Amino acid sequence: MSLRKWWVPLGLSVALVAGWQSYGWAGVALVAGGAVMWLLLHFTRLMTVLQRAADRPKGYVGSAVMLNARLRVGDTLMHVIALTRSLGELQTPADTQPEVYRWTDGTQSHVTCEFQGGRLVRWALERPAQPDAEGAGASPPSAP
């Protein structure tokens, strides 16, 4: 099990004990109030991100290239949804690990992201082939 899952409960327990030791029930109430405020801030952020994502098409991003540049290993799915302001298009069956999501922009470039346990482990940018402006197969002019 990940050590990350133990930090918040352990830190809250230590803060509750320290609050009790320092100020009695008033300290416990202060720590509990801080914990509730922290939970409310995270809930508000979650709702804001999902509300923004609800206004856009599923799997759409403004620029796949810019999304590719801003991704980092370890980003959460919620962070990526906040970056794209869109829910990703699920590419794997539901409730299977790893989860693979895809975001596509207007030029049909797309970023495919793989999440393991809700955290980004790898991603790939794929861009469609661009035809040459001068025409395919044209030979370069010869030097005099």
Secondary structure, 3 states (H helix, E strand, C coil): CCCHHHHHHHHHHHHHHHHHHHHCHHHHHHHHHHHHHHHHHHHHHHHHHHHHHHCCCCCECCCHHHHHHHCCCCCEHHHHHHHHCCCCEECCCCCCCCEEEEEECCCCCEEEEEEECCEEEEEEEECCCCCCCCCCCCCCCCCC
